[in-house]
C-alpha cells in the first residue's frame, strides 16, 4: 500500500515513501551549511554519486528537473539548440524550461519508444549557418519515461555518442531511472554515464528518498553548475537530512529495484489477458507500463476515474494510453489485488454498455 490502506497508487514512482530505517538515518544525519560546502553528509553523497557514475564531481539538487535545466544552462548559450527525443522529459514536463531559463530551442527526434539512433541524430544536427540555431547539446533519457521505461541499448548509446562527438556536440544524460537500467541489464551505471559530459540520478523515485537528485560531471562542469544552481535558488542550508536519505537509498535500495521490474511484468502480463486491454509485453523492460484500454470501450479518462473510485490510481496520458509504475511501496499482493479490481471493473462496465 502507498498512501493508506484503501489506496494502491501506481501513478508514478515519485509516490514512493521513505522506509523507517531511512527515516532513522535522516534523523541521525550530521549537517552543516550546504551552500557553503560545510554539510558533511551532502559532500559524502556527492562523492558517492560521482564515483558511482564515473565522473569527477557532483552537486546535490532539489529535483531532477533542476538537474536538467542547470545542465542545459551550462552547456548552451542563448539561441543554441538541444537535440532530444520527442518524448523527452526536458521537452514535455519541465514547463518550457530550456527556452525560459536558458533561451535555447529543442529539436525533437521521432525515436522508437523514446530511443533514437545515430542516423536520426545525424539528420537532426544542423549544418553551420547564420540563419539557423546552432546544434549544441544531445540529451538522452535512460530509461525513457514516456517511451515506457525503455532501456537505451549500449550499442545505440555508443553510436549516438560517436555521432555527437564527430559533430562537436556536448552530451547530457537524464538518468532519472538510470539505476533501473543498471539492475535490468547488469551493466554498471558508470559504463553508461562515463560517455557523457553530464549525468544525474534521481533519489526520490524507485530509490524511495523523499527529495533530491544529484548531477555529476567534470570539476569544471560542476563548478559552473553550482553557479546556475545558486542563480535559480537551488542552494540550501542544512540539507544533510535529505542527503542521508539518498545515501541510505544507494546503500540499500538499488538491488531491490529488480522487485519493481518483476511486479511490473506480473502486472503487465495480467492486464494483457483482460479482454480489450493491449500491452506490447516486449516493451515492458523496467518498472513502467503503458496500456491501451480503448478495446474495452472505455476511454483512458473513464478508466482512470473508474479505477480511482475503486482505490487504484493510474496515470491518464490521453492518446499515449494509461500508465502504471511500480516502486518500493507496491507489493506483489497489491499487484494481484489490482488485477482483480481491473478485471471486475471492465466486466461491470461492459455489462452496462
N, C-alpha and C positions, 0 to 999 in steps of 0.2 A: 504494500500500500504506500501511497505517497502523502497526500495531504491529511486525510483522516480515514477512518475505517470503511467508509462507503464509497470512496473515490479511488479509481485507478487512473492515474494521469499519464497518458502516453503522448502528450502534446509535444514534448521536447525533453532531451536530456539536460536542458537548463533547469528543469524542475527537480534535479537531484538535491538531496538534503545531506548535510554533514552527519557522519556517524557519531555515536557517543565518544569513541576514542579520539576522533578528530577534534571534537569539541574540547576534550580534555587537553589535547596538545595545544590548542589555541589558548586555553586558559593559562597554561604554563609557559607561554612564549616570553622570551626576553625581547624587549622592544626598545626602540630609540626613535630618533627623528629621521624618517625615510628620506625626506627632501634633502637633508644634509649628509646623506650616506652614513648615518650613525645608527641604523637599525640592524643589529647583527643577524636577525632572523631573515630579514629581506635579503641581505647580502649572501647569506647561505643559500637561500632559494635561487637567487640569480646565478650563483656559481654552479649550482646543481644542474640547472636547466642548460646553461652554456655547455657544460660537459656532456649532458645528455644529447644535445643537438650538434655537437662537434663544432661549436662556434667559440669565438674569443671571449665574449662577454654577453650580458643580458640585462634587461631592465624590466622591473615589475610594472604592470599596468592595471588600471581598474577593470578593463574589459578587452575582449578580442577585437572589437570594433576600433578601439583606440589604437591597438597594435597595428592594424591595417592602415589606419589613417596617418599615424605617425610615420610608418614605413614609406607610404606614398609621398608624404611631405619631404622626407629626407632624400629619397631617390629622384624626385622630379622637380621641375621648375614650372611656373605657370605657363600654360599653353602646350605642355607636353601631353603625351597620350599613353595610357596604360592599356595593355592588351590582356584580356581575360576571357574566360568562358561566359556565354550569355547567362548561365545560371549562377554566376559567382556572387558570393555574399557582398563583396565591395560594390557590386552593381545594383543589387536588388534589396539589400537590407541595412544599408548604412546611411540612409537619409540624404543621398546625393553628396556624400562626404568628399569624394575626390574633387568634385567641382567647387563645392562650397569652401572646403578647408584649404585645398592646395591649388585650385584654379586649373586642374587638369581634366582632360576628357578621357573617356573609356572607349575602347574598340572591342565589341563583343564578338567572340567566335562561336559558331554553332557546332559545339563538340557533341560527343556521344555520351549521354549520361554524365555531363559535366567534365568530360575529358577530351581535349583536342590533341592533335599530333603535330609533328614538326612541319609538315607540309601546310597545314592550316595556319600555323604561325607564320610561315614564310609568306603566305598570301596576305596576311594581315599587316605585316611590317611595311610601313610606308617608305617609298624612296625619298631621298632628300629633296625637299622643295620648299621654297619660301611661302608657298600657298597652303601647305598642309601642316597639321600638328606633327611634332617630332615624336616618333615612337621611342619611348624611353624605358619602360618597365614591363615585364611579363609577370603575371600573377597566376599561380595555380592554387587550388584549394584541395588539400589532402586530409581527410576524404571529402568528396564533393557532397555537400548537404542536399541541394535541390536536385543533384544528379541521382540521389537515392542512396547515399552512403558509399558511393563508388570509390574504389581504390585506384589511384593512378599507378599503372604498372611501371616498374623501374625502367624498362627499356624505353617506354614512351617519355618518361621524365628526362632521361638522358638525351633523347633526340631533341626535345624542346629546349633543353639547356644548351646543347651544342648550337642549335639554330640561333638562339638568342645571343650567345656569346659571339658567334660569327658576325652578327649584325651590330655588336657593341651595346646591347641592351643589358640592363640590370634585371635581377630575378628575385622575386619575393614569394615565399610560401605561406599561405594562410593555412596554418597547421592546427586549426581548432580541434580536429579529431585525428591528428597525426598518429597518436598513440593507439587509436583503434586500428589504423593501418598496420602499425608495428605488430600488434598482437595477432591480427588476422593473417599476416604474411610471414611472420618470423623474421622480417628484415628490420634491423635496428633503426630507430628514428634518425640517428646521425647519418646513416647511409643515404637516406632521402634528403636530409636537411643540409648536409655539407656542400651540396652543389649550389646552394642559394646564397645570395648576398644578405638576406634577412629571412627569419622564420620565427614563428611563435607557436606556443601551445596554450590551450585553454585549460584552466584548472576547475572551472565551475560547470562542466558538462558531465561526461561519464566518470570523471575522477571524483566528483562529489564535493569539491570545495565550494564554499558559499560565494566567493568573489574572486575574480582576478585572472590574469593571463600574463605570460612572460614572453617578451620579444628579445630575440638574440641576433647577433651579427658580429662584425669586426669591432675592435675597440673604437675606431673612428666612427663607425655607424652608430654605436650605442651612445657615444658622446653627443652626436648630433640629434639622436632620438630623444635624449634627455632634455635637450633644449626645446624641442617641439612639445614634449610631454609637459614641461613647465608652462609653455605658452598656452596650452589647452586646459590648464588647470588640473592636470592629472597627478601632480606631485602630492604626496601625502605626509602625514606625521607618523604616529605610532602604528604603522601598518603591519608590523611583525605578527600581530594576531592572525591576519589574513595569510601571510606567508607561511605561518606554521601549519595552517590547513593544507596549503599547497605541498609542503614538504611531506606531510603525513600521506597525502594522496599519492605522491610519486613513489613513496616507500611501500605503500600497502594496497593501492587500488589499480595499478596498471595491469597486472596479470589477470585480475578478475574481470577485465573488460571482455574476456572470452565468454563469460556467462551472459553478458548482454547480447553478444552475437548469437549464442545458442538460443536464447529466448526469442530473438528476432526471427531466427529460422523456424522455430516452433510456431510462432505467431503467424508468419507469412504462409507457411505450409498449411496451417489450419484454415486461415482465411481464404486461401486459394481454392479450398474444397467447397466453399459455400457458393451455391448457385448464383451467378451474376456478378461475383467479385473476381476481378482479374489482377493477378500479380505475376510479373515475369520473375520467377524464383531465382533465376541465374543472376539477376541484378541485385539481389539482397545479399550484400557482401559483408556488411558490418552490423550496425545497430539501427539502421533507418529503413523503413518500409514505405513505399508509395503504392497505393492501390486505386484501381478504377472501379467504382461501385455503380457505374451507370447501368450495367447489365441487370441490376436488381430492380431497376425502375425508380431508384431513389437518387436524388441529386446529392452531390457532396455536402451541400449545406444542410439538407434534410437529414442526411446520415449522421453528421457530426452533432446536430442538435438532438437527434433521437438518442444517440449514444450518451450524450451529456445527461439527458433525463434519466438514464439508466445507470449512471455512475461511472461512465468511462469517458475520458477526454481524449479526442483525436484532434488533428490539425486539418483545417479546411484550406486547401491550396487551389481551389477552383478547378480550372482546366487541367492542372497538373495532377489532380486527384486528392485523395485523403492520405495524410501522413501519420505514421505511428513511429515512436522512437523508444527503444528500451534502454534502461540505465540501472544504476546501482540499487534503486529502491523498488524496482519491478522484479517480482519473483516469478518462478515457474508457475506457482499456484495462481498468481494474478493473471498470467497469460492464459491458463486453462479457463479461468473464470471469464475473461474477455471473449474467448472463442464461443463459449456458451451464450453469453449475452448477445453477441453479434448474430449468431445463428437464430436465436429466438426473435430478435428484432426484425431481421429480414423476413422471416416466416410470417410474423404478425403483420408487417407492412403489406406484404403481398396478398395476404388473406383479405385485407380491407380494400385492396385496389380493384 
